[in-house]
Each structure stands twice: as structure tokens, then as C-alpha cells.
Amino acid sequence: MEIEEKSWELSLYESLRTPQEAITDSTEIAVSPKSLQSELTCPICLDMLTTTMTTKECLHRFCAECIITALRSGNKECPTCRKKLVSKRSLRHDPNFDQLVANIFPDREEYEEEQQKALAIASKKHSQLLMSGISSAAKAQADHVKMINKKKNLSDYDELLASHAAVGESPDQGDSPQDGDTFPYRPKKKKRNLLENGEGSTALQSNEIEIIFKPHTSLSPEIVERMGEGSTRFIKTSLEASIDHLNKFLEMRLKMEIDNLGEEESEERIESMKLYVFHSNEYVELTGPETLEMVKEDYWKKTTRPLELHYLFNIGPANEP
């Protein structure tokens, strides 16, 4: 019986690599463990190689458990170079490399334990820093929201009344008249001149605006005469207030003005209140949804004087109950 001779084929790596002379004397070569990190690390689990197995085709090394699990999952190729691996038979154990790793890291278990402790400490510090950052951000956001809510706590209507009271007139003056002849406060001419000259209040915020209400030229002279000095009004309010808000405010205040000036409670009511701005030598009617910011941007952008709005309305009989 003749025994066939078995031929061994060299891989591409083995056929092209340059042979190295074996070191047979006592020569020692100093190599830093960090420089060998990539050679001692499994490409799959990224940890130090354990029970090393090498592919026969491309000679890449992996942990035995890692590469066998990869092959069983249906990935029939080398995870490093994608060279085809038919089965577990394409792998071989590499005890010499395991011995090399043991020589470089004689206290491997102690080293891995220290690594785990360092990782746990780093993870704990990272978690503490993360929670501290989240807490600081949440607190800053809460403070910011609280500040915004504080600024917007009053409605536009309340801001109008408060700003009106700031120039000397009590908002409850028209609701609870005292006995005898009482008249609402009139702003001093000196203050009016300051406003008309554009000097205004020094405490004006970026989101506020000063307004002067004046009667429209088409308003009945009798009505203007009945209101007297109260026909011109001065307020400071938010730029977010709309024309609807101003209409309602004016209706209420002018109705109180007319009632206070009469001897008896008036049975008349103000209707069809409209506001205009004088622009380009003509009166432009302002619609309800418009905000003061829009009005300022369109008609009053080039001046620092208080915004002048002209009102026009009719007086009709009170609604019957």
C-alpha cells in the first residue's frame, strides 16, 4: 500500500513575509506593553486575548469563545480582513501566543481586577458629573422659566391699569366714587411735555412702549369737550399687547371718565371703538389682532417719541336689561 505524500500550501502572508532569524542567545529585547496593545487585543471583544485561536488563512488572532460564537452566528468570514472561513476547522489553537501573553502579564488576573476597579471608579465619577450637570441645567432652566413667568404674570389688561396708575390715577377711582365733588387725577402739564418731547420714562424696558391716546379729528367736539383734559391719556404697556386690548381698556376708562363728569350715572355706552395711527399724512386704522410691536415696526420705527394713537368711537344708548 502506497502512502501519498501530503503537500502544504503557503498562504499569501507566508509566501510574502520576510524570514526572521531566530534569537538563540541570551539577547533581551525591551518592548513596552502599550506598544503591544493592538497585538494583544481581540478585535471582537476588544479585551486581552484569552485562549487564543488563529485563522489558518490570514493568521489573525481572536479569543476562542469570540471567534467560535461569530462562526456559529453564520458569519463565515474573518472579522478583521473578511477572508472566508469555512468552519471551525479553519482555526487552530495558539498556545505559544497564550504563553507569550502570560510572560508579559504574569499577574493577569490582578491586572484585570484593577482594570475593573478603575473602570467602576471612572463610571461613578462620570455619573456624578452627569447628574450634577443635569441638575445645574434643570435649575438654570427653572430659574429662567420662573423669571419669564414673573414678567408675564400680569395680563395685558392689568398692565395697562397698573401703568395708568403709575402716572397718578387710581384704577379704582371710577368704580368707587366718594361723596361730594371728586374728579380724577390729571397728569401735570410738565410730565405731559416730557412725554411729548420723547424723553419718556427712564425705566422703560426693551419690551415696553409708551403710548399717548388722543381723540381723532372726526370725533364729535361735544364728546371731546365733555371729557376735557381726560381726552388725552398716557400709558406704558407691553409690546405684546394687541389693539383689541387697547380698545377694551379705552372703552372702560373713557366710560368712567364720562360718568364721573356727569351729575348722574350715565345710561350711555361707548360703541364702535377704533384706533388709528397718523402715518404719511393720513390716518391708518389698526385692526384688532395687531400687536403694538407690529404697529411700532410698521409706523413708528424711525422715532423715539411715545407712540401716538388716535381713537374714534360713537356713544349710544345703554343696552336694555
Disulfide bonds with the S-S distance in Angstrom:
none
